[in-house]
């Protein structure tokens, strides 16, 4: 049951990313970068990049969702997705899955 919930959340998150990309006129070369982020990392990303799409949850939920979103997004867009913020030890404190476009600064 948990797998179906994660898959559903991943599809919903990717749908939101696609809508946001269309709304802001992303071209084919632009892509999303995903990160698991703490509150401070989220604040820094949101201040630096626009638009951002985020979802909040527990570290365990977000780790599973992060993997599902990264895998599906990579399959759909032929992009290798890398985590760009925080250290490995910080991921146990992550409360957000956040996506941003590295080319779109605030």
Residue pairs with C-beta under 8 A, 6 or more apart in sequence:
2 64
6 61
6 64
6 65
6 68
7 68
9 55
9 65
9 68
10 65
10 68
10 69
10 72
11 72
13 53
13 55
13 65
13 69
13 97
14 69
14 72
14 73
14 76
16 53
17 32
17 53
17 73
17 99
20 51
20 53
21 30
21 32
23 51
24 51
24 104
26 101
30 101
30 103
30 104
31 77
31 79
31 101
32 53
32 73
32 81
32 99
32 100
32 101
33 81
33 82
33 84
33 99
33 100
33 101
33 102
34 66
34 69
34 70
34 73
34 81
34 83
34 97
34 98
34 99
35 41
35 45
35 83
35 84
35 85
35 86
35 97
35 98
35 99
35 100
36 59
36 62
36 63
36 66
36 83
36 85
36 86
36 91
36 94
36 96
36 97
37 45
37 54
37 85
37 86
37 94
37 95
37 96
37 97
37 98
38 86
38 90
38 93
38 94
38 95
38 96
39 95
39 96
41 85
41 86
41 90
41 96
41 98
42 54
42 95
42 96
42 98
44 85
45 52
45 85
45 98
45 100
46 52
46 54
46 98
47 106
48 100
48 105
48 106
49 100
49 101
49 102
49 104
49 105
49 106
50 104
50 105
50 106
51 100
51 101
51 104
52 98
52 99
52 100
53 98
53 99
53 100
54 96
54 97
54 98
54 99
55 62
55 65
55 96
55 97
55 98
56 95
56 96
57 65
57 95
57 96
57 97
58 95
59 91
59 92
59 93
59 94
59 95
62 94
62 95
62 96
62 97
63 91
63 94
65 97
66 97
69 97
70 81
73 79
73 81
74 80
74 81
84 102
86 94
